Amino acid sequence: MKKLFVLAVLLMTTATFAQDKAITKTGKITFEASVPAFEEVKAKNDGVTCVLNVKTGEIASLALIKGFKFKLALMEEHFNENYMNSDAFPKSTFKGKIQNFDASALTATAKEYTIKGKLELHGKTNDLTTTAKIRKTDAGIEIISTFNVNASDYDIAIPSVVKSKVSNKVNVKTEFVLK
């Protein structure tokens, strides 16, 4: 009987801790560094991991650099070898907190929240503050955010031969549905 009670308590404790975190391994990050009148410089990664502590609002995400896919294979090769040096810097991470987050207040109507944290990319870490639209859906907690980063802030050099064709200002969109 004691063993059954201990097992029941352990299972309830595990279930309680599991409810504190919502996660996805199929999050999306899209970025674009296009310049008008030139070929589109845009990629998407559909395998981004994101974890949200629903009690504290702490959030973290991880994207593998080689997971970004372009329309053109050559562009993808240049991105990984010449710009991102993805063998030396294989991932990008974000760790932060959603300000004034209250999971119990989420509804089907998106509400805007501020997220503050640190973005690590290409071996450099910088502060990042952005807004996100967060709502509750049948599939889980949806978080959508758009923000800009400068390639130069992360020591990502754009070769002079293509400097007029690739923007230093990179538009980023993240889309997560966490369960």
N, C-alpha and C positions, 0 to 999 in steps of 0.2 A: 504494500500500500504506500509506504514511504517513497519507494522508487517511482511509482506512478505519479505521486504528487510532485516530486522533484522534476520529473520529465515534463509534466504539465506546466510548471512554473518556468522552466527553461524555454519551452515552446512559446509561451505567452511573452516572455522577455524578448526573444528573438523577433517575434511578430511586431512588438512595439517598436524596437529599434529599426526594423525594416520600414515601418511607416514614416519614419523621420526623413527618409531619402526618396527622391523621385529621380529616375535615371532614363537616359536614352543612349543607344549606341548607333542610332540612325539619324542623328541631327544633320542639318544642312548648313554649310557656309558657302556663300557665293561672293566672289569679289570681281570687281571690274576696275581696270586701269586704262580704259580706252581714251583715245583722243579723237575728236571729230575729224572726219575725212580720211581716217586711216582704219586699218583692220581692227576688228573688235579684239580686245585683250580681256577675256573673261573666263573664269573657271568656277567649277562647283565641286564640292566634296560632300558626298552623301553618307559618310561613315564617321561622323563626329560624335564623340562621347561627351555627354553633359550630365552632371550630377547636381541636384538641388537639395539642400537641407531645408525641408518645408517648415521646420520649427524656427530656424534662425535666419533664413534668407541667404545663407552662404551658397555660392554657386561656383562651379569649376567646370571647365571644358578642355578637351584635348583633341587636336586635329593633326593627323599625320600629313605632312607636306606632300608626299607622293600620292596622297589620296585626291588631290585636286586634278580634275579632268578638264581639258580644253577641247575645242572643236578640232584643232589641228595638232597632230602628234608632235610636229616639229616645235610648235610653240610650247607644248608641255615639256619637251626635252630641254629647251632653252631655260624655261622657268626653273626646273629642278637643278640643272647643272650650272648655268651662268648667273642666275639671280639669287635663288634661295640656297644653293649649295646644300641640297637636302640630305646628302650623305653625312655631312658634318652637323647639320641642324635638322634632324628628321621630324621634329614636331613643333607645334605652337600650343601654348597653354594660356588659359585665362583663369585667374582666381580672384573672386571678389564677393561682394555682398549686394543684395537687392535692398535698397533703403526702404524702411517702413513696410516690409513685406508681411502680409498676413494671409496665409493660405486659406483660412476659413472664410475670408471676405471675398474670395474669387468667385466670379459669376461667368456666364456665357458672354457677357459684354466685356471687351478688353479694357483694362485700366492701364494707364501709363505709370511706370515706375522708373526711378533712377537706379542705375547699377554703377558701382564704383569698384575698381579693382586694378589688377596689374596684368598686362598682356606681355607674354614672352614670345618673341618671334626672332628668328635668325640670330639667336644668342644674346639678344638685347631685351631688357625689361623696361617698360614704361607704364606710367599711370594711365588709366583709361576710365573715362566717365561717359556714359551713354544713357539713353532712355530705351525702354523696352515696353512693348504692349504685351500684357500678360492676361490670360483668361483661362477659365476652366472649360474643357470640352469633354465629350464622351470618351475620347481617347486618352485624356490626361491633362496636364498643365501645359498650355501652349505659351511659348516665349518667343517673340519676334523682335529683333532689334536691327537697326541700321546705324552705321557710323563710318567715319573716315579715319584712315591712318596714312601717314606719310612714309613712303618707302625709306627715305633718307633718315627718319627717326630710328630705324632699325638697321642702319648700315647696309641697306640693300641698294647697291649701285646699279644705276641704269646706264648701260654703255652709251657713249656719245653718239655712236652710229644710229641708235634707235631712240635717242632722248626726245625727239620731236614726235615719236609715234606711241610712246608709253608714258602715261601720267605718273608723276610722283605721288599724287593724291589718289589713294586707292579706296573705292567705295566698297564697304563690306556689309553683307546682310546675313544674319544668323536666324535659323528657324529650328526650334526644338519643341518636341512634344514629349514630355516626361511622364513616366508612369511610376 
